[in-house]
């Protein structure tokens, strides 16, 4: 049985907050989800491309690999419960450095020995089927059939609808303060809706707010807390730019699904000859024109069909990257206060494993399979 059946406050409107609110409700929790609407706060997940790089990660062991593998398996189980979400399975990671081939092939053997269907495709195999991938230094590529991509906006909408059907109360409010009150926690809320309460008393609080988590922790009155509680979990902003392209010169065979090309993600869209491209890695929260141009040009190595592409739209978002600690931050800061933040570039990928970790920390048993 769970530790208690009181209110669990989930703070954050992005993928981690969305999945956590839905999952805790499935586990039987009474959840109040504090998720500002777009007029107050744009979730970073809406600026993401939704690429799931799990099995093709170069991490061979440790927490990062376990979280990735667990999350991929959970997404496969959970997506059918959410309704239609645009998704593409199968991810190709191109290799353009000869000295990387042996190491990547060793990764393939390692994964196959673990029962993961990662494969190596030679240069000839790739170009015979997808001539759009042609470049003079292409060595081959990793093929990961169980990695892929989820469209962020429909995913968040599906999660919100599924959470509502489970009884989650969503309040479009920002959390401006957090203080202990007996064995519970008092949250100060700010919303444009005058009918929205200004405070909430919760038995537990889950902070899934990226950079906002640091502001909340800094606002805590540490004199009223146990001196052993660590409130210093710094995160730094890293901006990413992305764009939608129309590529009239793209060969008819197109791309083999989502492709990672020199570290840049190319995501085919439903419309012919349209792609998403992203995302830059820019320290801070201010975009730079040169970084966007380098991304579009694949740092000077773009094929002709990509150089001739028309930019239909562009956007940007800021990720939270932990300072001095591996991403993500999963920690119990005080009895009833959990930090699940700092997922950096893998919020959508790691949201399921994060939600399951949160449920276990709060003492909720997993629900029976549907």
Buried (B, 14 or more C-beta within 10 A) or exposed (E): EBEBEBBBBBBBBBBBBBBBBBBBBBBBBBBBBBBBBEEBBBBBBBBBBBBBBBBBBEBEEEEBBEBBBBBBBBBEEBBEEBEEBBBBBBBBBBBBEEEEBEEBBEBBEBBEEEEBEBEBBEBEBBBEEBEBBBBEEBBBBBBBBBBBBBBBBBBBBBBBEBBBEBEBBBBBBBBBBBBBEEEBBBBBBEBEEEEBEEEBBBBBBBBBBBBBBBEBBEBBEEEEBEEEBEBEBBBBBBBBBBBBBBBEEBBEEBBBBBBBBBEBBBBBBEEEBBBBBBBBBBEEBEBBEEBBEBBBEBEEBBBEBBEBBEEEEBBBBBBBBBEEEEBBBBBBBBEBBBBBBBBBBBBBBBBBBBBBBBBEBBEBEEEEEE
